[in-house]
Amino acid sequence: MPLSEHEQRLLDEMERNLYGAGADVHSAKPQGRPTYRSIVLGIIVAVVGLGTLIAGVTSQLILVGVVGFVVMFLGVLLAAKPGSISESPAKAPQGKTKPRQRSSFMQRMEQRWDGNQEDRL
């Protein structure tokens, strides 16, 4: 079933916006995974915050409940905090290595990427 003229224009506009948004995603810095230590510490802080929140609700002290919620929220943020990216010595390059041959698929993707970057300038 063919698209109407209006639907075709909308589809073209959505594709242009999608390609433009793709550049923003790729320009973001890569972040590491959370470390085991920060996950455990974050969970402990979140549990303490949850206990404080429950204590504040049962004692009907709003300030204690709010403090408990903030502590619980900070614990979750601490557990989800990305770690630093550091290259381990095992993954460090050993002398001169031959660059990997790229497939034709990757070459086409790079050409499309370069074309999108030139269009944005």
C-alpha positions in Angstrom: 0.0 0.0 0.0 1.7 3.2 -1.1 2.1 6.2 1.3 0.3 9.4 0.7 2.3 12.5 -0.1 1.8 13.9 3.4 2.9 10.6 5.0 6.0 10.4 2.8 7.0 13.9 3.8 6.5 13.1 7.5 8.6 9.9 7.1 11.4 11.8 5.4 11.4 14.5 8.1 11.5 11.8 10.9 14.4 10.1 9.1 16.4 13.4 8.9 15.7 14.1 12.6 16.8 10.6 13.5 20.1 10.8 11.6 20.7 14.2 13.2 20.1 12.8 16.7 22.4 9.9 16.0 25.4 12.3 16.0 24.5 13.5 19.5 24.5 10.0 20.8 27.9 9.1 19.3 29.5 12.3 20.5 28.9 11.3 24.2 31.9 10.2 26.2 32.0 6.5 27.0 31.5 5.7 30.6 32.7 2.7 32.6 30.6 0.2 34.5 29.9 0.7 38.2 32.5 -0.9 40.4 31.6 -3.7 42.9 32.5 -1.4 45.8 30.2 1.4 44.7 27.3 -1.0 44.2 27.7 -2.5 47.6 28.1 0.8 49.3 25.2 2.3 47.5 22.9 -0.6 48.5 23.9 -0.2 52.1 23.2 3.6 52.0 19.9 2.9 50.3 18.9 0.4 52.9 19.8 2.9 55.7 17.8 5.5 53.9 14.8 3.2 53.6 15.0 2.4 57.3 15.1 6.1 58.1 12.2 6.8 55.8 10.1 4.0 57.4 11.0 5.4 60.9 10.0 8.9 59.9 6.6 7.6 58.5 5.8 5.5 61.6 6.8 8.3 64.0 4.9 10.8 61.8 8.0 13.1 61.6 8.0 14.5 58.1 11.5 15.8 58.3 12.9 12.4 59.2 11.0 10.8 56.4 12.3 13.4 53.9 15.9 12.9 55.1 15.4 9.1 54.8 14.2 9.5 51.2 17.1 11.8 50.3 19.6 9.3 51.8 17.9 6.4 50.0 18.0 8.3 46.7 21.7 9.1 47.2 22.4 5.4 47.8 20.8 4.5 44.5 22.8 7.2 42.7 26.0 5.9 44.3 25.2 2.3 43.3 24.5 3.4 39.7 27.5 5.8 39.4 29.7 4.8 36.5 33.3 3.9 37.2 36.3 5.3 35.5 37.5 3.8 32.2 41.0 2.5 32.5 42.7 0.2 30.1 44.0 -2.8 31.9 47.6 -3.9 31.2 46.4 -7.1 29.7 44.5 -5.2 27.0 47.3 -2.7 26.3 48.7 -3.0 22.8 51.9 -5.1 22.6 54.3 -3.6 20.1 53.2 -3.0 16.6 50.0 -4.8 15.6 48.5 -5.2 12.2 45.2 -3.2 12.0 42.2 -5.3 11.5 40.7 -5.4 8.1 37.3 -3.7 8.0 34.4 -5.4 6.3 32.6 -3.6 3.5 29.6 -3.1 5.9 31.8 -1.0 8.2 33.2 1.0 5.3 29.6 1.8 4.1 28.7 2.8 7.7 31.7 5.1 7.9 30.9 6.7 4.5 27.3 7.3 5.7 28.6 8.8 8.9 31.0 11.1 7.1 28.2 12.1 4.8 26.0 13.0 7.7 28.7 15.0 9.4 29.4 17.0 6.2 25.6 17.7 5.9 25.6 19.1 9.4 28.4 21.6 8.7 
